[in-house]
Amino acid sequence: MNEAFESIKAGLEEAIAHAEGKPIKARVHEIGPMDVKAIRAKVGMSQSEFAISFGISLGTLRHWERGDRQPQGPARVLLNVLAKEPETVLSVLRS
């Protein structure tokens, strides 16, 4: 248990150092806003088509596109894959 405690303590100290703007060894991944409207335009779908195809409520899609909210969790992953590999995702949808 002592080893686990030391590992957790080191992680917390590193997180505090990062929050204070000090240089750290860990990689920091910044997650920026997602342009859902551009992703939808890339695949050439209307809002209704996009929402139905990906199981997203039309209201949620509109909030994402306006920037009121950002997709989270599995929706964010799906949209990232769709942005990078639209043909692959669309071919899977069609099959």
C-alpha positions in Angstrom: 0.0 0.0 0.0 2.9 2.3 0.6 3.9 2.1 -3.1 0.4 3.0 -4.1 0.3 5.9 -1.7 3.6 7.3 -3.1 2.4 7.0 -6.6 -0.9 8.9 -5.9 1.0 11.5 -3.9 3.5 12.1 -6.8 0.6 12.4 -9.2 -1.2 14.9 -7.0 2.0 17.0 -6.6 2.5 17.0 -10.3 -1.2 18.1 -10.9 -0.7 20.9 -8.4 2.5 22.0 -10.1 0.7 22.0 -13.5 -2.2 24.0 -12.1 0.4 26.6 -10.8 1.9 26.8 -14.3 5.2 25.0 -13.4 6.8 22.7 -16.0 6.0 19.0 -15.5 7.1 15.8 -17.2 3.6 14.5 -18.0 2.0 15.0 -21.3 -0.9 17.4 -21.2 -3.7 17.0 -23.8 -5.8 20.1 -24.5 -9.3 19.4 -25.7 -10.6 22.3 -27.7 -14.1 23.0 -28.9 -15.4 20.9 -31.7 -16.9 22.3 -34.9 -19.9 20.0 -35.2 -21.5 22.1 -38.0 -18.3 21.7 -40.1 -18.3 18.0 -39.5 -22.0 17.7 -40.6 -21.3 19.9 -43.7 -18.3 17.6 -44.6 -20.6 14.6 -44.8 -23.3 16.6 -46.7 -26.2 16.0 -44.4 -29.0 18.3 -43.2 -29.4 18.7 -39.5 -32.4 16.2 -39.5 -30.5 13.6 -41.6 -27.4 13.9 -39.3 -29.4 13.6 -36.1 -31.4 10.6 -37.3 -28.3 8.9 -38.7 -26.2 9.2 -35.6 -29.0 8.9 -32.9 -28.7 12.4 -31.7 -31.7 14.5 -30.8 -32.1 17.5 -33.2 -32.2 19.9 -30.2 -28.8 18.5 -29.0 -27.3 18.8 -32.4 -28.5 22.5 -32.7 -27.0 23.3 -29.3 -23.7 21.8 -30.4 -23.7 23.7 -33.6 -24.4 27.0 -31.9 -21.7 26.3 -29.4 -24.1 26.4 -26.4 -22.8 22.9 -25.5 -20.0 20.6 -26.5 -20.4 16.9 -27.2 -19.0 14.6 -24.4 -18.0 11.0 -24.1 -19.0 8.6 -26.8 -20.6 11.3 -29.0 -17.3 13.2 -29.0 -15.4 10.1 -30.0 -17.9 9.3 -32.8 -17.7 12.9 -34.1 -13.8 12.8 -34.1 -13.8 9.5 -36.1 -16.4 11.0 -38.5 -14.3 14.1 -38.9 -11.2 12.0 -39.7 -12.7 9.1 -41.6 -16.1 10.2 -43.0 -16.2 7.6 -45.8 -15.5 4.7 -43.5 -18.2 5.8 -41.0 -20.8 6.4 -43.7 -20.1 3.1 -45.4 -20.7 1.3 -42.1 -24.0 3.2 -41.7 -25.1 2.2 -45.1 -24.4 -1.5 -44.6 
